[in-house]
Amino acid sequence: MPASTPGSPRCCPEADQQQEFTLPNDTGQSRQEIPMKLWDETIDGYRVEAQAMLENLFDALPSAGGEEGDLPEDPVARARIQRQHAIALEPEPSAMAIEATIPGPAGNIPIRLFEPEKPRAMFLQIHGGGWILGRPQMADVASENLAKNHGLAVLSVGYRLAPEHPYPAGPDDCEAAAAWMLEHGPERWGTDKMLIGGGSAGAHLAAVTLLRVRDRLSAIDRVLGANLLFGCYDLRGTPSTFGNGGNPDVLDPPGFQFMVESFTPGMSETERRDPDVSPLFADLSGLPPCLVTVGTYDHLLDDSLFFAVRLAAAESPVELAVYPDSPHGFMFLPTEMTKAHAARFNAWIASLLA
């Protein structure tokens, strides 16, 4: 195997090996090592299947989501059409889910609860959808898995969506959900510990919520970890958001820009650099373990790479999982690559609850 320079991807010969990346340091302070669980020989064998998965996925996309030219220019009308397409693609709702509401900064917030018999901890689930679409039902499969297989009491939050409700509405609702869990969890579920997680825009909101729990709620010691799936952490755009070498992806630069502009309308690049908007620029010290996951075909690849390195630089525990030839949201498709991700994620959760 050829030698790799520090930080460059390399294949690990065994499934349980981890590559240690030593972060360059010019400050004279102690160096922080980031465990980068990159793909091993087993995962490398799934790449042919990943390519076939993409072909089938993109054949189905036009009938499911509509062509770009068919969508209206008005942001609200466009978002509403896209929401209907997203609902049509949702899995069957879980029979385990309990629908309820909790108080929020602008009225009641709809939630879905998944309550095991003896919860070991709580999990705040934040759905994706580019800040403009989606609802808690999107995450039913993941939420039920967390409840049944890990004993977690899950609250999936229905935060307000842009463009009708731009920043800071969504983050405010997610913070309110975290505060509600921290206040009511001990009595309702017998635990005061929680985890936070989400995918895409949900990962962005999970990162923002994690920072607010630390800075506003002063309760970071009660958070066991954060699961951050293919998130956006710099809303100004990282290099890969403007182009990923022509690799197939369900996310594209125009779609990304529309979502960001809907969520942060009229904001300048300087304003979007605010840490509460772009958590990449926040003080990331003192955070619990984070699992940062992304595929190499994802337009948000650089966001995950940059965020993981910044977490390591701040000496916050982080694991970076990168999957080859995989697009945005790859783990929602029934493939062997998805099974590999699920095994990695389940092991990470189990380690936090041990």
N, C-alpha and C positions, 0 to 999 in steps of 0.2 A: 504494500500500500504506500503511495507517495506521501511524503511528509506534508503537513498542512501548517500554514502560518497561523499565529494566534487569532482566533475568531472566525476562521474560514471553515465552512462545512466539511465534514469528512464522515465517511461511513464507519460505523462501529461494527466489529466482527461478531459481537455477541449481542443478543437482544437486551441483556441487562446491563450493558456497559454505558457509561456516561462520559462524554467528552468534557474536560475541564477547560474553560476559556478564561485566561487571565486578562482582566481589563487593564489596558495601558493606564498608567498613573504618573502624572507629572507633579503631584502635590506633595510628595514625600510621605503621604499617609499610607496606611496599610492597604494592600491590594485586595480587591473583592473578586472572588471567583464565582462565575455563573455556570451552573450545570446545564449544558445544552444537550438534551436528549434528541439528537438528530436521527434520521432514519437508519436502521440497521439492514442487514441482508434480507431479513424476512419482509420488512416493509418495502424494500427496493423491488421485491418480487411482485408487489401489487401494482406497479406502475402501468403495466399493460392494461390491467382492469380499470385503472383510473382513466386512461385514455378512452376506453370503450364507454365508460360512464359518462364522460364529457360529451361524446358524440350523441348518445341517447338523450342527454339532458338538453342540449342545444337544439335538437330536432323538435323537442316538446315545447320549448320556450315560447315561440311565436303564438301558438294557440292558447297558451296559459296566460301570458302577460300582455299581449298586444305589441305591435310594432311601435318603435319610438315615434314615427311620424303620425301614428293614429291618436296620440295623446294630445289633449288640449294644452295650450300655452299657459292658461291661467293656473297658478300653482295649486289653489284649493281644489279646483275641478280635477286637475291631473292626479292629485294625491287621493281623492275619493275614488277615482277609477282604479288606481293601483291597489287601494285597500280592498276593493271587491275581488280583484284577481288574487290577492294574497289569501283572503278568506277561503276562496275556492281550492287553494292548495294546502290548506291546513289538514292535519291528521284528524281522525275521529276524536272527539273530546273524551277525556278520561272520566270514567264513572266514579273515580276516587275524589275528584275535585269538588270542593265546596265553594260556591260563589258567595261573596260577601262584599262589604264596603268598610273602609276605614276613613277617619277624618283626614282631610288634606288642606293645603293652604288656600284652595279655591273651591271648596266643596268636597263631597265624598269621593273617594278613589275606589274604583272597582278592583277587586282582588280575587284570586283563586287560591284556596288553601288545600294542602295535601298533608294530612295529619296521621302519622303512624301511631301505633298504640303507645309506645314508649320512646318519645323523641330523644335522640342523643344530642342534637344541636338544631339550630334553625338555619334556613337557607333563603336569602332574598334573591328571587329569580327575576331578571330584567330582560324582557324580550327584545329582539332586534327589529329591523324594518326601516333603517335610515332616518329615524326620528319622525317619520311621516306616516308610517303604516304599522300594522301589527297589533296584536292584543295578547292578553295572558294565555289564551288557549293555544297559541303557537308553541308554547313550551310545555304542553301537557305531558308529552312522552318523557322528556328529561326530568320534569318535576316528579312524575310518578316513580321513575327510577330512583331518584334521590330519596324519596319517602320509603319505598318498599325495600330497596337493597342497601340503603345506608342509614335508615332510621332518622332521616332529617324531616323536620316540620318545615314545609316549603310554603312561602308566600310569593305568588307570582303577581306582580303589580301592573295594573292598567294605567300607566301614566298618560298625561295629556300629550297629544301629538301636534306637531307642526304640519302645515304652516298656520293653522288656526291658532295654535298655542306655541309660539316660538320660545327659545331660551329666555328665561330660566325655568319655564313651566315643567318640562320633563324632569330635569334634575331636582327641582323642588319637591315633586311628587315622590320621587325615589327616596329622597332624604326623609320625607315624612313617613314612608313605609318602613325604612330602617329604624327610625325613632320609635315607631309604634311597636315593632318587634322587640326592640331592646327594653321597652317599658312593660309590655304585656307578656313577653315570652316566659319569664320565670313562673308566673302564675298559671298561664294557659298550658304551657308545654313542659314546665319543670326544668328549664334550662335557660341560662343567660348568655350562652355562646352562639355565635352565628357565623355564617359564610355568606359571601356575595358572589354573584356570577351573572354572565350574560354573553350574548354573541352579537358581533357587528356593532350597531349603535347601542345595543344592550351592554356590550363590553365597555364602550365609552362611558355610558351612564353608571355602570358598576364601578369603574375607576374613579369617576367624579364622586359617587356616593361614598366610596371607601375613604377618600380624602376628607369629605365633609364629616363623616363619622369621627375621624381623627381630630379635625380642626374645629368643628362646630358642636359636636355632641360629646366630645372628650371621652369616647368609648372604644378607641381602637384596640384596647387590651381585651375586649370581648369578641373581637373578630378573629376567627381561626385562619381564614384564607380567602383568596379571591380567584375565581376561575374566569379568565379573560380570553374569549374565543374571537379570533380574527377581528379585533377592534380597531377603531379609529381614535387616535390619541393626539393628532395634530390637525386641527380643522383648517389650517391654511393649505394643507396638502403636502404629502411627502413625495419623493420622486416616483415611487411605484403607482401612486394614485393618478398620475398623469400619463402613465403607460407602463405596461408590464412585458414589453418585448413581443407583443402580439399573441401572447398565450391566451387560450380561451378562458373566460371568466364570466360569471353572472353579473358582476359589477363592472361598470365602465366609467371612464372619466366624465362624460356628460351627466350620467346618472348620479355620480358622486357629487358633482358640483351643484346639481339641482337640490339634492338632499341637504347639503351644507347650507346653501343659501336659504332654503325653507326654514331650517332650524335656527340660523343666525342671520336673519335678513338685514342687509345693509351694513353689516359689520366690516370694518377694515381688517387687514391682515394683522395689524397691531392689536386690535380688540380681540381677534380670534386667538391671539397668543396668550390671553389671560388664562392662568392655570385652571380656573373653574370651567373654562370652555375647552381648552386643550390641555389635558392632564400631563402630557409629555413635558410641559414646562413647570410643573409643580415641584415642590420639595417632596421627594419620594422616600424620605428617610422614615424609619420607625413603622413601616408597614408590615403586615403579616405575610406569610408565604403566598406568592402569586404563581399560577400556572398560565403561561402565555402560549396560545396555540394558533398556528396559521399554516396555510398551504403555499407552495412556491408560485402558484399561478394567481394568487389573490392580489388584487390591486392594493390591498391594505397590508401587504407583506412588510414593507418598510416600517409602517407604524408599529407592528409587533416587534420587529427587530430592534428598533430604536428604543421603544418603551422598556423592553427587557434589559437592554444595556444600561439605561438610565436607572432602573431599579437596582441593578447590581452596583452601579457607581454610588448609589445612596446607601449601599450595604443593607438593602432589604432582600430577604430570601426570594429567589425567583428561579423557575424552571421554564425553559423555552423549548417547545415542541414544534418542529417544522416538518411538514409532510410533503413529499415531492409530487409534482404534477397534479396538485390538488387546488381547486378553485375556492372562491369565497363560499362558505357554508357547506363544504364538502361532507361534513359529518352528519348531515341530514339525509344522505342518500345511503341505501343499504348495500355497502360494499365491504370488502375485506379491509380497506384503508380505514373505514369508519370503525370497524371492529378493533383495529389496532389502537385507534384514538380512544375508544371506549375503555379498553383495558388499561391504558395509561392513565386516563382520568379517574377511573374507579380506584386504582391503586393509590393515586395522589390523595383522593378523598379519604380513603381508609387510613392512610398515614397520618392525616391531620386529626382523625377521630380516635386514634390509638391511645 
